[in-house]
Amino acid sequence: GDDAKIRVWQIPKGGLKETLTEPECVLRGHTEKIYSIKFHPHASGLLVSSSYDLTVRLWNLEKGEEVKKLSGHQDQ
């Protein structure tokens, strides 16, 4: 995410047989470089990201949209 976008790729069952050229979805919302991304350990389809824009965002991967934005942080 140097361009503040999260690209989500789906690896097919059985592994890659060719080079993937298009992501399954692109998550847009951050305005600065993204520095961490974590999948939820128990709930499939949830992703959290943090950025130099001082926000933490929760994403619904099934819908490809932001669920919640946490702001007001003073530091990364």
Secondary structure, DSSP 8 states (H G I E B T S, - for coil): -TTSEEEE----TT--SS---S-SEEEE--SS-EEEEEE-SSSTTEEEEEETTS-EEEEETTTTEEEEEE---S--
